[in-house]
Amino acid sequence: MSEPAIRRLLVGDDTSSFRCGDPEYDLFLRRYAGQNQDRLFVGTTYAALDGPRVVGYVTVAGGQIDRDDIPGQAQSGLPRYPLPVLRLARLAVDEAFQGRGLGRRLAAYAFAVALQVRAAAGCVGMVVDALPNRVGFCVDLGFVEIELTSGQSPIRPRPVAMFLPLVSVQAALSSSPTRHAASPLTR
Amino acid sequence: MTHATQISAQVSASAKQLLEEFSAVSGIKKSRIVEDALWFYVRARQELPESAIVPARLVVNERGAAAVEQSLTEPPQATPALVRLMRTLESPDEE
């Protein structure tokens, strides 16, 4: 069986049979992912396809990190202007395709998109909303937890916001024998 | 605006600055921007459930800011797990 191809979600992609084990993620793909992407422009979903059928997806959205500017609070060395980031908001794989590394490929694809955004418009890092059972996986990748006072993901169970600078992602990509960072947005 | 009334709200300094800058650039009164923004926000929330919305603005507290600053000024070396992850982009179907 060939690996599912990954590309931007298109109208007409078959999302009807997608089942990842979490009904909320299934519903998001079927009802809101396309709307968020093509009508509201608040997030983009990249789909892994087995023929016309979506068997995995990752949703990313542009965002910014701001300092909490509560008066009297000690200020960090962060600049006063917002820091642009790409937020990996959702990632899910159909139950029939779980355990084959597809989730990793979707995550890598999102990281490559972030590198493209960095080059095209500026982006300092990735923020993931890691579900509690995935925090260890993200730590292994180099993510650090960031405490938020607002902007937390609404999904449940409450995820942990984690940050990884794109410098590290670029370094990981550069250490590979061949490079494909340009692929996601140019195909 | 008919039957206008007054409200006050505590907001972050950056939100206040954004409001003032946008008002200055667009020439739209601040009260009009706030009122329009409120209507847009409520309408969007009626169309999309909370769980489908990804907040665009992440506000970090002091510890969060320190963590981000540390990551940016001294980026961690790519971990073996991250290197392995990025290599998955190189499968034959990706070429």
Chai-1 contact restraints between the chains, C-beta under 6 A:
chainA,res_idxA,chainB,res_idxB,connection_type,confidence,min_distance_angstrom,max_distance_angstrom,comment,restraint_id
A,E3,B,S91,contact,1.0,0.0,6.0,A-B,restraint_1
A,E3,B,D93,contact,1.0,0.0,6.0,A-B,restraint_2
A,A5,B,D93,contact,1.0,0.0,6.0,A-B,restraint_3
A,F28,B,A52,contact,1.0,0.0,6.0,A-B,restraint_4
A,Y32,B,A52,contact,1.0,0.0,6.0,A-B,restraint_5
A,G43,B,V54,contact,1.0,0.0,6.0,A-B,restraint_6
A,A61,B,V54,contact,1.0,0.0,6.0,A-B,restraint_7
A,G63,B,A56,contact,1.0,0.0,6.0,A-B,restraint_8
A,G63,B,L58,contact,1.0,0.0,6.0,A-B,restraint_9
A,Q64,B,R57,contact,1.0,0.0,6.0,A-B,restraint_10
A,I65,B,L58,contact,1.0,0.0,6.0,A-B,restraint_11
A,I65,B,V60,contact,1.0,0.0,6.0,A-B,restraint_12
A,D66,B,S14,contact,1.0,0.0,6.0,A-B,restraint_13
A,D66,B,V59,contact,1.0,0.0,6.0,A-B,restraint_14
A,R67,B,A65,contact,1.0,0.0,6.0,A-B,restraint_15
A,D68,B,V59,contact,1.0,0.0,6.0,A-B,restraint_16
A,D68,B,N61,contact,1.0,0.0,6.0,A-B,restraint_17
A,D69,B,S12,contact,1.0,0.0,6.0,A-B,restraint_18
A,D69,B,A13,contact,1.0,0.0,6.0,A-B,restraint_19
A,D69,B,S14,contact,1.0,0.0,6.0,A-B,restraint_20
A,Q73,B,E62,contact,1.0,0.0,6.0,A-B,restraint_21
A,A74,B,E62,contact,1.0,0.0,6.0,A-B,restraint_22
A,S76,B,A65,contact,1.0,0.0,6.0,A-B,restraint_23
A,S76,B,A66,contact,1.0,0.0,6.0,A-B,restraint_24
A,S76,B,E69,contact,1.0,0.0,6.0,A-B,restraint_25
A,G77,B,E69,contact,1.0,0.0,6.0,A-B,restraint_26
A,L78,B,A65,contact,1.0,0.0,6.0,A-B,restraint_27
A,L78,B,E69,contact,1.0,0.0,6.0,A-B,restraint_28
A,A89,B,V54,contact,1.0,0.0,6.0,A-B,restraint_29
A,R104,B,L85,contact,1.0,0.0,6.0,A-B,restraint_30
A,R104,B,T88,contact,1.0,0.0,6.0,A-B,restraint_31
A,R105,B,T88,contact,1.0,0.0,6.0,A-B,restraint_32
A,A108,B,L85,contact,1.0,0.0,6.0,A-B,restraint_33
A,A108,B,M86,contact,1.0,0.0,6.0,A-B,restraint_34
A,A108,B,T88,contact,1.0,0.0,6.0,A-B,restraint_35
A,A108,B,L89,contact,1.0,0.0,6.0,A-B,restraint_36
A,A112,B,L89,contact,1.0,0.0,6.0,A-B,restraint_37
A,D140,B,A81,contact,1.0,0.0,6.0,A-B,restraint_38
A,L141,B,A81,contact,1.0,0.0,6.0,A-B,restraint_39
A,L141,B,L82,contact,1.0,0.0,6.0,A-B,restraint_40
A,G142,B,P76,contact,1.0,0.0,6.0,A-B,restraint_41
A,G142,B,T79,contact,1.0,0.0,6.0,A-B,restraint_42
A,G142,B,L82,contact,1.0,0.0,6.0,A-B,restraint_43
A,V144,B,A67,contact,1.0,0.0,6.0,A-B,restraint_44
A,V144,B,S71,contact,1.0,0.0,6.0,A-B,restraint_45
A,I146,B,V60,contact,1.0,0.0,6.0,A-B,restraint_46
A,I146,B,G64,contact,1.0,0.0,6.0,A-B,restraint_47
A,I146,B,A67,contact,1.0,0.0,6.0,A-B,restraint_48
A,I146,B,V68,contact,1.0,0.0,6.0,A-B,restraint_49
A,E147,B,N61,contact,1.0,0.0,6.0,A-B,restraint_50
A,E147,B,R63,contact,1.0,0.0,6.0,A-B,restraint_51
A,E147,B,G64,contact,1.0,0.0,6.0,A-B,restraint_52
A,L148,B,L58,contact,1.0,0.0,6.0,A-B,restraint_53
A,L148,B,V60,contact,1.0,0.0,6.0,A-B,restraint_54
A,T149,B,V59,contact,1.0,0.0,6.0,A-B,restraint_55
A,T149,B,N61,contact,1.0,0.0,6.0,A-B,restraint_56
A,S150,B,V59,contact,1.0,0.0,6.0,A-B,restraint_57
A,G151,B,P55,contact,1.0,0.0,6.0,A-B,restraint_58
A,G151,B,R57,contact,1.0,0.0,6.0,A-B,restraint_59
A,G151,B,L58,contact,1.0,0.0,6.0,A-B,restraint_60
A,G151,B,V59,contact,1.0,0.0,6.0,A-B,restraint_61
A,P154,B,E50,contact,1.0,0.0,6.0,A-B,restraint_62
A,P154,B,S51,contact,1.0,0.0,6.0,A-B,restraint_63
A,I155,B,S51,contact,1.0,0.0,6.0,A-B,restraint_64
A,F163,B,V68,contact,1.0,0.0,6.0,A-B,restraint_65
A,F163,B,S71,contact,1.0,0.0,6.0,A-B,restraint_66
A,P165,B,S71,contact,1.0,0.0,6.0,A-B,restraint_67
A,P165,B,L72,contact,1.0,0.0,6.0,A-B,restraint_68
A,P165,B,P75,contact,1.0,0.0,6.0,A-B,restraint_69
A,V167,B,P75,contact,1.0,0.0,6.0,A-B,restraint_70
A,S168,B,P75,contact,1.0,0.0,6.0,A-B,restraint_71
A,S168,B,P76,contact,1.0,0.0,6.0,A-B,restraint_72
A,S168,B,A78,contact,1.0,0.0,6.0,A-B,restraint_73
A,A171,B,A78,contact,1.0,0.0,6.0,A-B,restraint_74
A,A172,B,A78,contact,1.0,0.0,6.0,A-B,restraint_75
A,A172,B,L82,contact,1.0,0.0,6.0,A-B,restraint_76
A,A172,B,V83,contact,1.0,0.0,6.0,A-B,restraint_77
A,A172,B,M86,contact,1.0,0.0,6.0,A-B,restraint_78
A,L173,B,M86,contact,1.0,0.0,6.0,A-B,restraint_79
A,S175,B,V83,contact,1.0,0.0,6.0,A-B,restraint_80
A,S176,B,R87,contact,1.0,0.0,6.0,A-B,restraint_81
A,T178,B,E90,contact,1.0,0.0,6.0,A-B,restraint_82
A,H180,B,L89,contact,1.0,0.0,6.0,A-B,restraint_83
A,H180,B,E90,contact,1.0,0.0,6.0,A-B,restraint_84
A,H180,B,E94,contact,1.0,0.0,6.0,A-B,restraint_85
